[in-house]
Amino acid sequence: MEFLTPKKHESDASSTQKYVDVEDVRDGIIVLKNGSIRCILLVSSINFDLKSSDEQDAIISQYQGFLNSLDFPLQIIVHSRRFRVEPYLEKLVEEEKHQENELLRFQISEYRNFVRNLTDVSNIM
């Protein structure tokens, strides 16, 4: 039953590394094995659908101008992830506890419940 217990090789730990061209990642810079470097940028998103048609046209025009001004290759990766609303809700609880005005305390509570219910029924990305 040798096939059930795989043999351990000393080179197993680095076997996948020989297929990856990355030597190191430091301060947002990828250093490749051939000595070249790549920059990593993280940018925030906008809700394009909430913009007016004039704003949408301006965004598209500026983005087109940006892409046309580049003289080097560019790779764009879009990643969506579920928004973690728990820290924000905890902050609202603290604000509610410290609020002396009863009307504002009630409004914070209602708003907190609204946000919790909204995130429970829909995916906030």
N, C-alpha and C positions, 0 to 999 in steps of 0.2 A: 504494500500500500504506500509506496513512495510518492505517488502523485498527490496524496492528501496532505503531506507535510513538505512544503516547498523548501528547497535548500537555501540557506543563507549565504549570500556572497558579500564580500567586503565592498564591492563596487555598487551594490544596490542603492545605497544612500545617495549617491551622486549620479545614478544612471539617467535620470530625467534631466539633470542639469546640463548634460552634454548636448541636448537638443534645444536648449534655450540660449539665445544669443546675449542674454543679460549677464554682465559681470557684477554690477553693483547698482544700488539705488541710493542716492544721497541728496538731501535737500531739494527734492522735486526734480532731480536730474537722473536719467538712466544712462549708465556707462555700459556700452556694449563691449563684447570681447574683442572686436576689431579696433577699439579705441575711440570710436565715434560716440557722440552723446545725443540724447533726446531729452526734451523738456516736457514735463508733465504739468498741465494746467487744469485747475478745477474751477469751473465757472458756475454761477448760480443760474437758475432758470427764470423764465418769465411766463406768465399765463397769457399766451398769444391771443386766445379767444376772447379774453376780457378787454383787449385793446380796441380802440375805434379803428375804422378802416384807414383813416389818415395815419394813425400810429403804426398800424400793421404795414402799410406801404413804406413808411419811413424806416422801420426795422428791417424790412426785406432789402431796401435800397442800401442801407448802411452795411448790412451783412454781405451783400453782393460786392460792394466796394472793398470791404475787408478781404474777402476771398480773392478778388482780382488783384489786390496789392501784394499778395504773397508770392515770393519767388523760390519757395521751397515746398516740398511735399508736406501734406498735413493729413493727419488721421483724426477723425472726430468719432468719439464713442458716446452714445447717449445711454444713460443709465437712470432708470426710474426706480424709486424705492418708496416704501410706505413711510409716511411721515409719522414720527414718534411724537404724539401729542401729550403723553403723560407728564413730562417735565413742565410743560406749559400749564396743565391742569393743576399740578402741585403748586405752582407759583400763584395761580388764582386762589387756591385754598388759603395760602398764606396771606394774600392780599385781603381776602374776605375776613380772616381772623383779626387783622389789624385795622380794619375799616371801622371808624367810629360812627359814621352816618349810616343809619339803619336802611334807608332807601338804597344807598350805594351798595351796601352789603347784600341786599336782596337782589339787586341787578347783577352783581358779580356771580351770585349763586345761580341765577337763572341763565346767565351767559355760559357759565361753566357746564351746566346741564345741557344746554343747547349744543355746545362744542362736543361734549361726550357723545350725545345721541347722534350727531352728524357723522362723527368718525366711526361710530358703531355700524351705521347703515350703509356707509359708502367708503370706498378706498380713497384716502387722501394721499396723493403722491407729491 
